Amino acid sequence: FIGYEGGTRIFHDFVLKRELTDRWSAAAVFDVGLQEEGPGEGDSWWHGWALVTRYAVTPKVAVVGRVEKYSDPHGLILTSASEES
């Protein structure tokens, strides 16, 4: 993604997915982004990763687990309710 979100934003999302068996699959996800803060303010980076596993109980029903971590020190894409007020 390349666009404008209050500054020029560049974002990459990389996904590696693997079918382990007929019922089990797993995926690894890595995200990285850069956003221009504004004139004289510099750029801000963020990144994150996730590991996802899926177990198909039946052909139409599955259980999915996800573990993830994000680092967004300037709060560009992750904000809390206290930051929005």
HTML snippet that shows the backbone in 3Dmol.js (N, CA, C, O; Angstrom):
<script src="https://3Dmol.org/build/3Dmol-min.js"></script>
<div id="view" style="width:600px;height:400px;position:relative"></div>
<script>
const pdb = `
ATOM      1  N   PHE A   1       0.847  -1.171   0.000  1.00  0.00           N
ATOM      2  CA  PHE A   1       0.000   0.000   0.000  1.00  0.00           C
ATOM      3  C   PHE A   1       0.886   1.226   0.000  1.00  0.00           C
ATOM      4  O   PHE A   1       1.807   1.332   0.810  1.00  0.00           O
ATOM      5  N   ILE A   2       0.620   2.137  -0.889  1.00  0.00           N
ATOM      6  CA  ILE A   2       1.256   3.446  -0.880  1.00  0.00           C
ATOM      7  C   ILE A   2       0.126   4.459  -1.018  1.00  0.00           C
ATOM      8  O   ILE A   2      -0.650   4.407  -1.972  1.00  0.00           O
ATOM      9  N   GLY A   3       0.038   5.378  -0.062  1.00  0.00           N
ATOM     10  CA  GLY A   3      -1.037   6.351  -0.110  1.00  0.00           C
ATOM     11  C   GLY A   3      -0.817   7.479   0.876  1.00  0.00           C
ATOM     12  O   GLY A   3       0.274   7.659   1.417  1.00  0.00           O
ATOM     13  N   TYR A   4      -1.883   8.234   1.096  1.00  0.00           N
ATOM     14  CA  TYR A   4      -1.806   9.383   1.982  1.00  0.00           C
ATOM     15  C   TYR A   4      -2.755   9.167   3.152  1.00  0.00           C
ATOM     16  O   TYR A   4      -3.956   8.977   2.957  1.00  0.00           O
ATOM     17  N   GLU A   5      -2.218   9.197   4.364  1.00  0.00           N
ATOM     18  CA  GLU A   5      -2.991   9.036   5.595  1.00  0.00           C
ATOM     19  C   GLU A   5      -2.512  10.095   6.590  1.00  0.00           C
ATOM     20  O   GLU A   5      -1.962   9.743   7.634  1.00  0.00           O
ATOM     21  N   GLY A   6      -2.706  11.365   6.298  1.00  0.00           N
ATOM     22  CA  GLY A   6      -2.174  12.423   7.137  1.00  0.00           C
ATOM     23  C   GLY A   6      -0.691  12.651   6.870  1.00  0.00           C
ATOM     24  O   GLY A   6      -0.066  13.486   7.524  1.00  0.00           O
ATOM     25  N   GLY A   7      -0.145  11.946   5.956  1.00  0.00           N
ATOM     26  CA  GLY A   7       1.246  11.973   5.511  1.00  0.00           C
ATOM     27  C   GLY A   7       1.417  10.803   4.565  1.00  0.00           C
ATOM     28  O   GLY A   7       0.575   9.905   4.537  1.00  0.00           O
ATOM     29  N   THR A   8       2.471  10.797   3.802  1.00  0.00           N
ATOM     30  CA  THR A   8       2.690   9.683   2.885  1.00  0.00           C
ATOM     31  C   THR A   8       2.936   8.407   3.678  1.00  0.00           C
ATOM     32  O   THR A   8       3.788   8.386   4.567  1.00  0.00           O
ATOM     33  N   ARG A   9       2.200   7.342   3.365  1.00  0.00           N
ATOM     34  CA  ARG A   9       2.315   6.062   4.068  1.00  0.00           C
ATOM     35  C   ARG A   9       2.695   4.974   3.085  1.00  0.00           C
ATOM     36  O   ARG A   9       2.127   4.876   1.997  1.00  0.00           O
ATOM     37  N   ILE A  10       3.668   4.152   3.481  1.00  0.00           N
ATOM     38  CA  ILE A  10       4.069   2.967   2.731  1.00  0.00           C
ATOM     39  C   ILE A  10       3.931   1.791   3.680  1.00  0.00           C
ATOM     40  O   ILE A  10       4.433   1.836   4.803  1.00  0.00           O
ATOM     41  N   PHE A  11       3.254   0.738   3.239  1.00  0.00           N
ATOM     42  CA  PHE A  11       2.972  -0.403   4.107  1.00  0.00           C
ATOM     43  C   PHE A  11       3.150  -1.697   3.320  1.00  0.00           C
ATOM     44  O   PHE A  11       2.701  -1.806   2.179  1.00  0.00           O
ATOM     45  N   HIS A  12       3.815  -2.683   3.943  1.00  0.00           N
ATOM     46  CA  HIS A  12       4.003  -4.009   3.339  1.00  0.00           C
ATOM     47  C   HIS A  12       3.471  -5.063   4.305  1.00  0.00           C
ATOM     48  O   HIS A  12       3.663  -4.964   5.516  1.00  0.00           O
ATOM     49  N   ASP A  13       2.814  -6.051   3.763  1.00  0.00           N
ATOM     50  CA  ASP A  13       2.270  -7.167   4.534  1.00  0.00           C
ATOM     51  C   ASP A  13       2.747  -8.450   3.858  1.00  0.00           C
ATOM     52  O   ASP A  13       2.353  -8.743   2.729  1.00  0.00           O
ATOM     53  N   PHE A  14       3.591  -9.209   4.544  1.00  0.00           N
ATOM     54  CA  PHE A  14       4.135 -10.452   4.003  1.00  0.00           C
ATOM     55  C   PHE A  14       3.487 -11.628   4.721  1.00  0.00           C
ATOM     56  O   PHE A  14       3.407 -11.631   5.949  1.00  0.00           O
ATOM     57  N   VAL A  15       3.023 -12.628   3.973  1.00  0.00           N
ATOM     58  CA  VAL A  15       2.345 -13.790   4.561  1.00  0.00           C
ATOM     59  C   VAL A  15       2.946 -15.065   3.977  1.00  0.00           C
ATOM     60  O   VAL A  15       3.106 -15.197   2.763  1.00  0.00           O
ATOM     61  N   LEU A  16       3.269 -15.990   4.858  1.00  0.00           N
ATOM     62  CA  LEU A  16       3.734 -17.312   4.456  1.00  0.00           C
ATOM     63  C   LEU A  16       2.758 -18.317   5.057  1.00  0.00           C
ATOM     64  O   LEU A  16       2.647 -18.428   6.278  1.00  0.00           O
ATOM     65  N   LYS A  17       2.048 -19.051   4.194  1.00  0.00           N
ATOM     66  CA  LYS A  17       1.041 -19.998   4.660  1.00  0.00           C
ATOM     67  C   LYS A  17       1.434 -21.399   4.230  1.00  0.00           C
ATOM     68  O   LYS A  17       1.949 -21.606   3.131  1.00  0.00           O
ATOM     69  N   ARG A  18       1.183 -22.360   5.110  1.00  0.00           N
ATOM     70  CA  ARG A  18       1.560 -23.746   4.824  1.00  0.00           C
ATOM     71  C   ARG A  18       0.458 -24.691   5.302  1.00  0.00           C
ATOM     72  O   ARG A  18       0.011 -24.606   6.446  1.00  0.00           O
ATOM     73  N   GLU A  19       0.029 -25.585   4.423  1.00  0.00           N
ATOM     74  CA  GLU A  19      -0.887 -26.659   4.799  1.00  0.00           C
ATOM     75  C   GLU A  19      -0.039 -27.776   5.390  1.00  0.00           C
ATOM     76  O   GLU A  19       0.770 -28.374   4.680  1.00  0.00           O
ATOM     77  N   LEU A  20      -0.207 -28.068   6.668  1.00  0.00           N
ATOM     78  CA  LEU A  20       0.625 -29.068   7.329  1.00  0.00           C
ATOM     79  C   LEU A  20       0.074 -30.482   7.153  1.00  0.00           C
ATOM     80  O   LEU A  20       0.823 -31.423   6.888  1.00  0.00           O
ATOM     81  N   THR A  21      -1.239 -30.617   7.302  1.00  0.00           N
ATOM     82  CA  THR A  21      -1.936 -31.885   7.071  1.00  0.00           C
ATOM     83  C   THR A  21      -3.290 -31.542   6.450  1.00  0.00           C
ATOM     84  O   THR A  21      -3.538 -30.386   6.107  1.00  0.00           O
ATOM     85  N   ASP A  22      -4.162 -32.532   6.304  1.00  0.00           N
ATOM     86  CA  ASP A  22      -5.510 -32.257   5.795  1.00  0.00           C
ATOM     87  C   ASP A  22      -6.292 -31.348   6.735  1.00  0.00           C
ATOM     88  O   ASP A  22      -7.176 -30.616   6.289  1.00  0.00           O
ATOM     89  N   ARG A  23      -5.977 -31.383   8.039  1.00  0.00           N
ATOM     90  CA  ARG A  23      -6.720 -30.595   9.032  1.00  0.00           C
ATOM     91  C   ARG A  23      -5.949 -29.398   9.578  1.00  0.00           C
ATOM     92  O   ARG A  23      -6.565 -28.408   9.975  1.00  0.00           O
ATOM     93  N   TRP A  24      -4.644 -29.459   9.607  1.00  0.00           N
ATOM     94  CA  TRP A  24      -3.828 -28.403  10.214  1.00  0.00           C
ATOM     95  C   TRP A  24      -3.188 -27.507   9.156  1.00  0.00           C
ATOM     96  O   TRP A  24      -2.692 -27.984   8.135  1.00  0.00           O
ATOM     97  N   SER A  25      -3.209 -26.204   9.418  1.00  0.00           N
ATOM     98  CA  SER A  25      -2.465 -25.254   8.594  1.00  0.00           C
ATOM     99  C   SER A  25      -1.881 -24.183   9.517  1.00  0.00           C
ATOM    100  O   SER A  25      -2.342 -23.996  10.643  1.00  0.00           O
ATOM    101  N   ALA A  26      -0.876 -23.497   9.028  1.00  0.00           N
ATOM    102  CA  ALA A  26      -0.220 -22.455   9.814  1.00  0.00           C
ATOM    103  C   ALA A  26       0.174 -21.316   8.888  1.00  0.00           C
ATOM    104  O   ALA A  26       0.367 -21.502   7.687  1.00  0.00           O
ATOM    105  N   ALA A  27       0.289 -20.139   9.476  1.00  0.00           N
ATOM    106  CA  ALA A  27       0.714 -18.971   8.704  1.00  0.00           C
ATOM    107  C   ALA A  27       1.593 -18.096   9.577  1.00  0.00           C
ATOM    108  O   ALA A  27       1.388 -17.997  10.787  1.00  0.00           O
ATOM    109  N   ALA A  28       2.564 -17.468   8.957  1.00  0.00           N
ATOM    110  CA  ALA A  28       3.402 -16.467   9.601  1.00  0.00           C
ATOM    111  C   ALA A  28       3.193 -15.162   8.837  1.00  0.00           C
ATOM    112  O   ALA A  28       3.225 -15.142   7.607  1.00  0.00           O
ATOM    113  N   VAL A  29       2.981 -14.080   9.572  1.00  0.00           N
ATOM    114  CA  VAL A  29       2.685 -12.787   8.965  1.00  0.00           C
ATOM    115  C   VAL A  29       3.685 -11.762   9.493  1.00  0.00           C
ATOM    116  O   VAL A  29       3.967 -11.731  10.691  1.00  0.00           O
ATOM    117  N   PHE A  30       4.218 -10.928   8.612  1.00  0.00           N
ATOM    118  CA  PHE A  30       5.096  -9.840   9.024  1.00  0.00           C
ATOM    119  C   PHE A  30       4.631  -8.562   8.339  1.00  0.00           C
ATOM    120  O   PHE A  30       4.489  -8.526   7.116  1.00  0.00           O
ATOM    121  N   ASP A  31       4.396  -7.519   9.120  1.00  0.00           N
ATOM    122  CA  ASP A  31       3.966  -6.221   8.606  1.00  0.00           C
ATOM    123  C   ASP A  31       5.029  -5.179   8.920  1.00  0.00           C
ATOM    124  O   ASP A  31       5.651  -5.215   9.982  1.00  0.00           O
ATOM    125  N   VAL A  32       5.233  -4.262   8.004  1.00  0.00           N
ATOM    126  CA  VAL A  32       6.154  -3.150   8.243  1.00  0.00           C
ATOM    127  C   VAL A  32       5.610  -1.930   7.506  1.00  0.00           C
ATOM    128  O   VAL A  32       5.107  -2.032   6.388  1.00  0.00           O
ATOM    129  N   GLY A  33       5.723  -0.781   8.154  1.00  0.00           N
ATOM    130  CA  GLY A  33       5.223   0.433   7.533  1.00  0.00           C
ATOM    131  C   GLY A  33       6.053   1.644   7.885  1.00  0.00           C
ATOM    132  O   GLY A  33       6.785   1.657   8.874  1.00  0.00           O
ATOM    133  N   LEU A  34       5.926   2.647   7.065  1.00  0.00           N
ATOM    134  CA  LEU A  34       6.630   3.922   7.236  1.00  0.00           C
ATOM    135  C   LEU A  34       5.636   5.025   6.919  1.00  0.00           C
ATOM    136  O   LEU A  34       4.917   4.959   5.921  1.00  0.00           O
ATOM    137  N   GLN A  35       5.598   6.045   7.777  1.00  0.00           N
ATOM    138  CA  GLN A  35       4.735   7.182   7.490  1.00  0.00           C
ATOM    139  C   GLN A  35       5.489   8.480   7.733  1.00  0.00           C
ATOM    140  O   GLN A  35       6.176   8.650   8.740  1.00  0.00           O
ATOM    141  N   GLU A  36       5.339   9.378   6.786  1.00  0.00           N
ATOM    142  CA  GLU A  36       5.909  10.714   6.890  1.00  0.00           C
ATOM    143  C   GLU A  36       5.065  11.496   7.890  1.00  0.00           C
ATOM    144  O   GLU A  36       3.854  11.623   7.716  1.00  0.00           O
ATOM    145  N   GLU A  37       5.697  12.018   8.931  1.00  0.00           N
ATOM    146  CA  GLU A  37       4.983  12.737   9.988  1.00  0.00           C
ATOM    147  C   GLU A  37       4.539  14.128   9.553  1.00  0.00           C
ATOM    148  O   GLU A  37       3.445  14.570   9.905  1.00  0.00           O
ATOM    149  N   GLY A  38       5.354  14.796   8.814  1.00  0.00           N
ATOM    150  CA  GLY A  38       5.041  16.157   8.394  1.00  0.00           C
ATOM    151  C   GLY A  38       6.338  16.922   8.192  1.00  0.00           C
ATOM    152  O   GLY A  38       7.415  16.416   8.508  1.00  0.00           O
ATOM    153  N   PRO A  39       6.242  18.126   7.673  1.00  0.00           N
ATOM    154  CA  PRO A  39       7.453  18.910   7.418  1.00  0.00           C
ATOM    155  C   PRO A  39       8.288  19.091   8.689  1.00  0.00           C
ATOM    156  O   PRO A  39       7.791  19.587   9.700  1.00  0.00           O
ATOM    157  N   GLY A  40       9.549  18.689   8.631  1.00  0.00           N
ATOM    158  CA  GLY A  40      10.466  18.854   9.755  1.00  0.00           C
ATOM    159  C   GLY A  40      10.285  17.865  10.890  1.00  0.00           C
ATOM    160  O   GLY A  40      11.047  17.910  11.856  1.00  0.00           O
ATOM    161  N   GLU A  41       9.295  16.964  10.812  1.00  0.00           N
ATOM    162  CA  GLU A  41       9.032  16.021  11.909  1.00  0.00           C
ATOM    163  C   GLU A  41       9.654  14.657  11.679  1.00  0.00           C
ATOM    164  O   GLU A  41       9.708  13.851  12.608  1.00  0.00           O
ATOM    165  N   GLY A  42      10.123  14.371  10.474  1.00  0.00           N
ATOM    166  CA  GLY A  42      10.732  13.071  10.202  1.00  0.00           C
ATOM    167  C   GLY A  42       9.713  12.008   9.875  1.00  0.00           C
ATOM    168  O   GLY A  42       8.536  12.296   9.655  1.00  0.00           O
ATOM    169  N   ASP A  43      10.181  10.775   9.846  1.00  0.00           N
ATOM    170  CA  ASP A  43       9.336   9.631   9.511  1.00  0.00           C
ATOM    171  C   ASP A  43       9.190   8.716  10.722  1.00  0.00           C
ATOM    172  O   ASP A  43      10.060   8.686  11.591  1.00  0.00           O
ATOM    173  N   SER A  44       8.094   7.977  10.776  1.00  0.00           N
ATOM    174  CA  SER A  44       7.861   7.007  11.840  1.00  0.00           C
ATOM    175  C   SER A  44       7.675   5.622  11.238  1.00  0.00           C
ATOM    176  O   SER A  44       6.996   5.458  10.224  1.00  0.00           O
ATOM    177  N   TRP A  45       8.283   4.634  11.868  1.00  0.00           N
ATOM    178  CA  TRP A  45       8.195   3.244  11.448  1.00  0.00           C
ATOM    179  C   TRP A  45       7.335   2.463  12.426  1.00  0.00           C
ATOM    180  O   TRP A  45       7.276   2.798  13.609  1.00  0.00           O
ATOM    181  N   TRP A  46       6.675   1.436  11.945  1.00  0.00           N
ATOM    182  CA  TRP A  46       6.045   0.451  12.811  1.00  0.00           C
ATOM    183  C   TRP A  46       6.239  -0.914  12.177  1.00  0.00           C
ATOM    184  O   TRP A  46       6.473  -1.026  10.974  1.00  0.00           O
ATOM    185  N   HIS A  47       6.139  -1.948  12.994  1.00  0.00           N
ATOM    186  CA  HIS A  47       6.255  -3.309  12.476  1.00  0.00           C
ATOM    187  C   HIS A  47       5.536  -4.260  13.424  1.00  0.00           C
ATOM    188  O   HIS A  47       5.279  -3.934  14.583  1.00  0.00           O
ATOM    189  N   GLY A  48       5.223  -5.424  12.912  1.00  0.00           N
ATOM    190  CA  GLY A  48       4.559  -6.429  13.723  1.00  0.00           C
ATOM    191  C   GLY A  48       4.657  -7.796  13.077  1.00  0.00           C
ATOM    192  O   GLY A  48       5.022  -7.936  11.910  1.00  0.00           O
ATOM    193  N   TRP A  49       4.321  -8.792  13.867  1.00  0.00           N
ATOM    194  CA  TRP A  49       4.320 -10.157  13.369  1.00  0.00           C
ATOM    195  C   TRP A  49       3.161 -10.917  13.998  1.00  0.00           C
ATOM    196  O   TRP A  49       2.634 -10.519  15.037  1.00  0.00           O
ATOM    197  N   ALA A  50       2.778 -11.991  13.372  1.00  0.00           N
ATOM    198  CA  ALA A  50       1.724 -12.861  13.905  1.00  0.00           C
ATOM    199  C   ALA A  50       1.990 -14.295  13.456  1.00  0.00           C
ATOM    200  O   ALA A  50       2.514 -14.544  12.370  1.00  0.00           O
ATOM    201  N   LEU A  51       1.616 -15.212  14.313  1.00  0.00           N
ATOM    202  CA  LEU A  51       1.625 -16.644  13.998  1.00  0.00           C
ATOM    203  C   LEU A  51       0.192 -17.138  14.147  1.00  0.00           C
ATOM    204  O   LEU A  51      -0.452 -16.901  15.169  1.00  0.00           O
ATOM    205  N   VAL A  52      -0.298 -17.820  13.129  1.00  0.00           N
ATOM    206  CA  VAL A  52      -1.687 -18.274  13.103  1.00  0.00           C
ATOM    207  C   VAL A  52      -1.711 -19.767  12.835  1.00  0.00           C
ATOM    208  O   VAL A  52      -1.031 -20.252  11.931  1.00  0.00           O
ATOM    209  N   THR A  53      -2.503 -20.507  13.629  1.00  0.00           N
ATOM    210  CA  THR A  53      -2.712 -21.927  13.361  1.00  0.00           C
ATOM    211  C   THR A  53      -4.213 -22.171  13.191  1.00  0.00           C
ATOM    212  O   THR A  53      -5.041 -21.487  13.791  1.00  0.00           O
ATOM    213  N   ARG A  54      -4.534 -23.144  12.373  1.00  0.00           N
ATOM    214  CA  ARG A  54      -5.936 -23.477  12.089  1.00  0.00           C
ATOM    215  C   ARG A  54      -6.095 -24.986  12.120  1.00  0.00           C
ATOM    216  O   ARG A  54      -5.287 -25.724  11.557  1.00  0.00           O
ATOM    217  N   TYR A  55      -7.158 -25.437  12.793  1.00  0.00           N
ATOM    218  CA  TYR A  55      -7.493 -26.860  12.833  1.00  0.00           C
ATOM    219  C   TYR A  55      -8.921 -27.021  12.324  1.00  0.00           C
ATOM    220  O   TYR A  55      -9.852 -26.452  12.895  1.00  0.00           O
ATOM    221  N   ALA A  56      -9.099 -27.791  11.259  1.00  0.00           N
ATOM    222  CA  ALA A  56     -10.423 -28.036  10.691  1.00  0.00           C
ATOM    223  C   ALA A  56     -11.087 -29.180  11.439  1.00  0.00           C
ATOM    224  O   ALA A  56     -10.704 -30.339  11.280  1.00  0.00           O
ATOM    225  N   VAL A  57     -12.078 -28.853  12.251  1.00  0.00           N
ATOM    226  CA  VAL A  57     -12.825 -29.868  12.998  1.00  0.00           C
ATOM    227  C   VAL A  57     -13.658 -30.695  12.029  1.00  0.00           C
ATOM    228  O   VAL A  57     -13.694 -31.922  12.112  1.00  0.00           O
ATOM    229  N   THR A  58     -14.323 -30.012  11.116  1.00  0.00           N
ATOM    230  CA  THR A  58     -15.070 -30.635  10.022  1.00  0.00           C
ATOM    231  C   THR A  58     -14.746 -29.831   8.767  1.00  0.00           C
ATOM    232  O   THR A  58     -14.056 -28.815   8.862  1.00  0.00           O
ATOM    233  N   PRO A  59     -15.221 -30.251   7.595  1.00  0.00           N
ATOM    234  CA  PRO A  59     -14.947 -29.451   6.394  1.00  0.00           C
ATOM    235  C   PRO A  59     -15.505 -28.020   6.456  1.00  0.00           C
ATOM    236  O   PRO A  59     -15.028 -27.148   5.729  1.00  0.00           O
ATOM    237  N   LYS A  60     -16.513 -27.763   7.320  1.00  0.00           N
ATOM    238  CA  LYS A  60     -17.118 -26.434   7.408  1.00  0.00           C
ATOM    239  C   LYS A  60     -16.855 -25.714   8.727  1.00  0.00           C
ATOM    240  O   LYS A  60     -17.232 -24.551   8.872  1.00  0.00           O
ATOM    241  N   VAL A  61     -16.221 -26.373   9.685  1.00  0.00           N
ATOM    242  CA  VAL A  61     -15.977 -25.776  11.002  1.00  0.00           C
ATOM    243  C   VAL A  61     -14.487 -25.887  11.339  1.00  0.00           C
ATOM    244  O   VAL A  61     -13.890 -26.956  11.212  1.00  0.00           O
ATOM    245  N   ALA A  62     -13.896 -24.766  11.771  1.00  0.00           N
ATOM    246  CA  ALA A  62     -12.473 -24.763  12.128  1.00  0.00           C
ATOM    247  C   ALA A  62     -12.259 -23.932  13.389  1.00  0.00           C
ATOM    248  O   ALA A  62     -13.059 -23.055  13.715  1.00  0.00           O
ATOM    249  N   VAL A  63     -11.181 -24.218  14.081  1.00  0.00           N
ATOM    250  CA  VAL A  63     -10.748 -23.460  15.253  1.00  0.00           C
ATOM    251  C   VAL A  63      -9.413 -22.807  14.886  1.00  0.00           C
ATOM    252  O   VAL A  63      -8.517 -23.460  14.350  1.00  0.00           O
ATOM    253  N   VAL A  64      -9.295 -21.518  15.180  1.00  0.00           N
ATOM    254  CA  VAL A  64      -8.100 -20.766  14.807  1.00  0.00           C
ATOM    255  C   VAL A  64      -7.509 -20.103  16.041  1.00  0.00           C
ATOM    256  O   VAL A  64      -8.231 -19.564  16.879  1.00  0.00           O
ATOM    257  N   GLY A  65      -6.168 -20.152  16.143  1.00  0.00           N
ATOM    258  CA  GLY A  65      -5.458 -19.447  17.205  1.00  0.00           C
ATOM    259  C   GLY A  65      -4.478 -18.466  16.585  1.00  0.00           C
ATOM    260  O   GLY A  65      -3.897 -18.722  15.531  1.00  0.00           O
ATOM    261  N   ARG A  66      -4.307 -17.329  17.266  1.00  0.00           N
ATOM    262  CA  ARG A  66      -3.418 -16.289  16.723  1.00  0.00           C
ATOM    263  C   ARG A  66      -2.646 -15.649  17.875  1.00  0.00           C
ATOM    264  O   ARG A  66      -3.209 -15.323  18.920  1.00  0.00           O
ATOM    265  N   VAL A  67      -1.344 -15.479  17.655  1.00  0.00           N
ATOM    266  CA  VAL A  67      -0.475 -14.763  18.585  1.00  0.00           C
ATOM    267  C   VAL A  67       0.184 -13.655  17.778  1.00  0.00           C
ATOM    268  O   VAL A  67       0.694 -13.901  16.685  1.00  0.00           O
ATOM    269  N   GLU A  68       0.177 -12.430  18.311  1.00  0.00           N
ATOM    270  CA  GLU A  68       0.775 -11.347  17.546  1.00  0.00           C
ATOM    271  C   GLU A  68       1.442 -10.321  18.447  1.00  0.00           C
ATOM    272  O   GLU A  68       1.165 -10.240  19.643  1.00  0.00           O
ATOM    273  N   LYS A  69       2.327  -9.542  17.839  1.00  0.00           N
ATOM    274  CA  LYS A  69       3.051  -8.482  18.541  1.00  0.00           C
ATOM    275  C   LYS A  69       3.225  -7.327  17.569  1.00  0.00           C
ATOM    276  O   LYS A  69       3.630  -7.531  16.425  1.00  0.00           O
ATOM    277  N   TYR A  70       2.925  -6.127  18.015  1.00  0.00           N
ATOM    278  CA  TYR A  70       3.113  -4.930  17.196  1.00  0.00           C
ATOM    279  C   TYR A  70       3.973  -3.927  17.950  1.00  0.00           C
ATOM    280  O   TYR A  70       3.889  -3.812  19.173  1.00  0.00           O
ATOM    281  N   SER A  71       4.781  -3.219  17.221  1.00  0.00           N
ATOM    282  CA  SER A  71       5.549  -2.116  17.769  1.00  0.00           C
ATOM    283  C   SER A  71       5.193  -0.873  16.968  1.00  0.00           C
ATOM    284  O   SER A  71       5.520  -0.770  15.785  1.00  0.00           O
ATOM    285  N   ASP A  72       4.517   0.073  17.622  1.00  0.00           N
ATOM    286  CA  ASP A  72       4.083   1.318  16.990  1.00  0.00           C
ATOM    287  C   ASP A  72       4.317   2.452  17.987  1.00  0.00           C
ATOM    288  O   ASP A  72       3.362   2.988  18.551  1.00  0.00           O
ATOM    289  N   PRO A  73       5.585   2.822  18.207  1.00  0.00           N
ATOM    290  CA  PRO A  73       5.903   3.774  19.270  1.00  0.00           C
ATOM    291  C   PRO A  73       5.267   5.152  19.117  1.00  0.00           C
ATOM    292  O   PRO A  73       5.106   5.853  20.116  1.00  0.00           O
ATOM    293  N   HIS A  74       4.900   5.565  17.911  1.00  0.00           N
ATOM    294  CA  HIS A  74       4.287   6.879  17.711  1.00  0.00           C
ATOM    295  C   HIS A  74       2.764   6.818  17.604  1.00  0.00           C
ATOM    296  O   HIS A  74       2.122   7.842  17.371  1.00  0.00           O
ATOM    297  N   GLY A  75       2.179   5.629  17.772  1.00  0.00           N
ATOM    298  CA  GLY A  75       0.725   5.490  17.743  1.00  0.00           C
ATOM    299  C   GLY A  75       0.089   5.849  16.416  1.00  0.00           C
ATOM    300  O   GLY A  75      -1.000   6.421  16.386  1.00  0.00           O
ATOM    301  N   LEU A  76       0.753   5.522  15.319  1.00  0.00           N
ATOM    302  CA  LEU A  76       0.199   5.849  14.007  1.00  0.00           C
ATOM    303  C   LEU A  76      -0.973   4.956  13.624  1.00  0.00           C
ATOM    304  O   LEU A  76      -1.958   5.438  13.065  1.00  0.00           O
ATOM    305  N   ILE A  77      -0.881   3.663  13.916  1.00  0.00           N
ATOM    306  CA  ILE A  77      -1.970   2.761  13.530  1.00  0.00           C
ATOM    307  C   ILE A  77      -2.642   2.117  14.740  1.00  0.00           C
ATOM    308  O   ILE A  77      -3.758   1.609  14.628  1.00  0.00           O
ATOM    309  N   LEU A  78      -1.982   2.131  15.885  1.00  0.00           N
ATOM    310  CA  LEU A  78      -2.567   1.600  17.114  1.00  0.00           C
ATOM    311  C   LEU A  78      -2.753   2.741  18.100  1.00  0.00           C
ATOM    312  O   LEU A  78      -1.783   3.388  18.495  1.00  0.00           O
ATOM    313  N   THR A  79      -3.982   2.988  18.495  1.00  0.00           N
ATOM    314  CA  THR A  79      -4.263   4.044  19.468  1.00  0.00           C
ATOM    315  C   THR A  79      -5.099   3.474  20.589  1.00  0.00           C
ATOM    316  O   THR A  79      -5.793   2.475  20.405  1.00  0.00           O
ATOM    317  N   SER A  80      -5.039   4.096  21.742  1.00  0.00           N
ATOM    318  CA  SER A  80      -5.890   3.705  22.858  1.00  0.00           C
ATOM    319  C   SER A  80      -7.006   4.732  23.004  1.00  0.00           C
ATOM    320  O   SER A  80      -6.928   5.825  22.443  1.00  0.00           O
ATOM    321  N   ALA A  81      -8.036   4.382  23.753  1.00  0.00           N
ATOM    322  CA  ALA A  81      -9.171   5.302  23.944  1.00  0.00           C
ATOM    323  C   ALA A  81      -8.717   6.608  24.586  1.00  0.00           C
ATOM    324  O   ALA A  81      -9.258   7.666  24.264  1.00  0.00           O
ATOM    325  N   SER A  82      -7.734   6.560  25.485  1.00  0.00           N
ATOM    326  CA  SER A  82      -7.269   7.778  26.145  1.00  0.00           C
ATOM    327  C   SER A  82      -6.533   8.695  25.173  1.00  0.00           C
ATOM    328  O   SER A  82      -6.532   9.911  25.365  1.00  0.00           O
ATOM    329  N   GLU A  83      -5.908   8.139  24.134  1.00  0.00           N
ATOM    330  CA  GLU A  83      -5.207   8.953  23.149  1.00  0.00           C
ATOM    331  C   GLU A  83      -6.170   9.647  22.192  1.00  0.00           C
ATOM    332  O   GLU A  83      -5.837  10.690  21.630  1.00  0.00           O
ATOM    333  N   GLU A  84      -7.371   9.074  21.999  1.00  0.00           N
ATOM    334  CA  GLU A  84      -8.318   9.623  21.047  1.00  0.00           C
ATOM    335  C   GLU A  84      -9.122  10.785  21.619  1.00  0.00           C
ATOM    336  O   GLU A  84      -9.642  11.602  20.860  1.00  0.00           O
ATOM    337  N   SER A  85      -9.235  10.877  22.960  1.00  0.00           N
ATOM    338  CA  SER A  85     -10.056  11.946  23.533  1.00  0.00           C
ATOM    339  C   SER A  85      -9.322  13.242  23.684  1.00  0.00           C
ATOM    340  O   SER A  85      -9.895  14.225  24.153  1.00  0.00           O
TER     341      SER A  85
END
`;
const viewer = $3Dmol.createViewer("view");
viewer.addModel(pdb, "pdb");
viewer.setStyle({}, {cartoon: {color: "spectrum"}});
viewer.zoomTo();
viewer.render();
</script>
